[in-house]
Amino acid sequence: MKQVLALLLQGLSNKEIGARLGISRHTARRHVSNVLEKYGVRYRTDLLAQLLKDAARDT
């Protein structure tokens, strides 16, 4: 999950994430969906906003 999150934060597409991890695009999409669900967001941009909000709160 951390690997997928790190690749998401680099702005990679599902296809690129799959290639980096040696998995299919479909599997990458499922992992991305799991990350988004874990953070309670629907979109990649919302994930970034949530992570920034959490980081600001922690400082």
N, C-alpha and C positions, 0 to 999 in steps of 0.2 A: 504494500500500500504506500509506503514512503517513497519507493522508487517512482511509482505512478504520479504521486503528488509532486515530486521534484520535477518530473518531465512536464507535467501540466503547467507548473510555474515558469517553465522555460518557453511556454507558448506552443508546444508541439501538438500536432493533430493526432487523432487516434491512430491513423496509419503510421505516423512517425514514431509514436509511442510503441506500437506493436513491433516495428522494425528494430527499435533500440532494445526491446526486451525479448525479442525472438518469439513473439506470439502473434496470433492473427489480429487483424483490425477489429474483428468482432469481439474477441477476448479483451482487447485493449479498451473497447467501448464499454464493456461490462465493468472492467476495473475502474474506469473513469466514473461511471455511474455510481459505483459503490463509494468512491471518494466523495462525490458530490452529496450523496445521501448521508454519509457520515457527518458532514458539516452542515447538513440541513439546508442546502441550496439547490437550485435547479440548473444554473448556468455557470460556466467557467469564470466569467467576470464576477459573478456573485461570490464565488469561492475566494477569489483574490481580495475582494472587498472585506469578506468575513475574516480572512487571515490577517489583513492589515488592522482591522478593528480589534481583533484579539491581541495582536502584538502591541498596539497602542495602550490597551487596557492593562497589559502585563508590565508595562514600564512605569 
